[in-house]
Amino acid sequence: MAKRLIHTLCICLLLSTYFGICQADDEVFQRGLSYYQNGEFHLAAATFEQEKKLSPRESLVYFYLGNSYYQLNDLDNAILNFTTGLNFTEKKGVFFYNLGNCYFLKDNYDFAAEMYAKAIQNDPNLFDAYLNAGNAFYKKGDIPQTIIHWETYLRVYPETPQYVRIERAIAYLREGLSSASASQKDKNELDAALMDEVLGDLEELINRTENVMETSEAPIDDLSQEEIER
């Protein structure tokens, strides 16, 4: 709980820098923020829903509302919120990144990879987007793209504590992890080791996501590129 609280406070400082001061600086928003920081995500979601009606064009409200739904594992509402939040900010990178995380958890790796690519296009400093894109490509079985994204991640963020493990994983892949030269038993063992060592921290990385709002009662599962960029 202490680790989560420290992480949440760090996020608040980051968002203040990233988005600037939230104009929805009223009692309802502050109450929702307090619930969120204390891990009371049901109450946070309900409160930010109220704030959404008061400040329907405030991206940070949508961001926290979606994040609350994400923490509640309500991925459809999280996706809906992230998508709507894109309409109210020029800083779209974190919203695309969070959409990628949502779709990754829904096992929609094609769309997850697409969202991570958009996140990188909008903000190349979202380093985890490179890593998570590689993870999505790995899940798809696209080893060349996995290697490309993981190598890019190591280049742009050499401080990552996963550096050695990812470097080893790339070596495994280059040595023919998915080739027919290895027996299926050996391949499965290597796959398991790779998943344990490299993707073992994925859940922690994915849980760094921050979220946004809804404008429709129907959950969005597969959005067209035009709908995403609106």
PEQUIGI-V552008 format. One record per residue. N is the residue number from 1. RES is the residue in one small letter. SS is DSSP state (helix for helix, strand for strand, loop for the rest). Layout:
<<N	RES	SS> <N	RES	SS>>
This chain:
<<1	m	loop> <2	a	helix> <3	k	helix> <4	r	helix> <5	l	helix> <6	i	helix> <7	h	helix> <8	t	helix> <9	l	helix> <10	c	helix> <11	i	helix> <12	c	helix> <13	l	helix> <14	l	helix> <15	l	helix> <16	s	helix> <17	t	helix> <18	y	helix> <19	f	helix> <20	g	loop> <21	i	loop> <22	c	loop> <23	q	loop> <24	a	loop> <25	d	loop> <26	d	loop> <27	e	helix> <28	v	helix> <29	f	helix> <30	q	helix> <31	r	helix> <32	g	helix> <33	l	helix> <34	s	helix> <35	y	helix> <36	y	helix> <37	q	helix> <38	n	loop> <39	g	loop> <40	e	loop> <41	f	helix> <42	h	helix> <43	l	helix> <44	a	helix> <45	a	helix> <46	a	helix> <47	t	helix> <48	f	helix> <49	e	helix> <50	q	helix> <51	e	helix> <52	k	helix> <53	k	helix> <54	l	helix> <55	s	loop> <56	p	loop> <57	r	loop> <58	e	loop> <59	s	helix> <60	l	helix> <61	v	helix> <62	y	helix> <63	f	helix> <64	y	helix> <65	l	helix> <66	g	helix> <67	n	helix> <68	s	helix> <69	y	helix> <70	y	helix> <71	q	helix> <72	l	loop> <73	n	loop> <74	d	loop> <75	l	helix> <76	d	helix> <77	n	helix> <78	a	helix> <79	i	helix> <80	l	helix> <81	n	helix> <82	f	helix> <83	t	helix> <84	t	helix> <85	g	helix> <86	l	helix> <87	n	helix> <88	f	helix> <89	t	loop> <90	e	loop> <91	k	loop> <92	k	loop> <93	g	helix> <94	v	helix> <95	f	helix> <96	f	helix> <97	y	helix> <98	n	helix> <99	l	helix> <100	g	helix> <101	n	helix> <102	c	helix> <103	y	helix> <104	f	helix> <105	l	helix> <106	k	loop> <107	d	loop> <108	n	loop> <109	y	helix> <110	d	helix> <111	f	helix> <112	a	helix> <113	a	helix> <114	e	helix> <115	m	helix> <116	y	helix> <117	a	helix> <118	k	helix> <119	a	helix> <120	i	helix> <121	q	helix> <122	n	helix> <123	d	loop> <124	p	loop> <125	n	loop> <126	l	loop> <127	f	helix> <128	d	helix> <129	a	helix> <130	y	helix> <131	l	helix> <132	n	helix> <133	a	helix> <134	g	helix> <135	n	helix> <136	a	helix> <137	f	helix> <138	y	helix> <139	k	helix> <140	k	helix> <141	g	loop> <142	d	loop> <143	i	helix> <144	p	helix> <145	q	helix> <146	t	helix> <147	i	helix> <148	i	helix> <149	h	helix> <150	w	helix> <151	e	helix> <152	t	helix> <153	y	helix> <154	l	helix> <155	r	helix> <156	v	helix> <157	y	loop> <158	p	loop> <159	e	loop> <160	t	loop> <161	p	loop> <162	q	loop> <163	y	helix> <164	v	helix> <165	r	helix> <166	i	helix> <167	e	helix> <168	r	helix> <169	a	helix> <170	i	helix> <171	a	helix> <172	y	helix> <173	l	helix> <174	r	helix> <175	e	loop> <176	g	loop> <177	l	loop> <178	s	loop> <179	s	loop> <180	a	loop> <181	s	loop> <182	a	loop> <183	s	loop> <184	q	helix> <185	k	helix> <186	d	helix> <187	k	helix> <188	n	helix> <189	e	helix> <190	l	helix> <191	d	helix> <192	a	helix> <193	a	helix> <194	l	helix> <195	m	helix> <196	d	helix> <197	e	helix> <198	v	loop> <199	l	helix> <200	g	helix> <201	d	helix> <202	l	helix> <203	e	helix> <204	e	helix> <205	l	helix> <206	i	helix> <207	n	loop> <208	r	loop> <209	t	loop> <210	e	loop> <211	n	loop> <212	v	loop> <213	m	loop> <214	e	loop> <215	t	loop> <216	s	loop> <217	e	loop> <218	a	loop> <219	p	loop> <220	i	loop> <221	d	loop> <222	d	loop> <223	l	loop> <224	s	loop> <225	q	helix> <226	e	helix> <227	e	helix> <228	i	helix> <229	e	helix> <230	r	loop>>
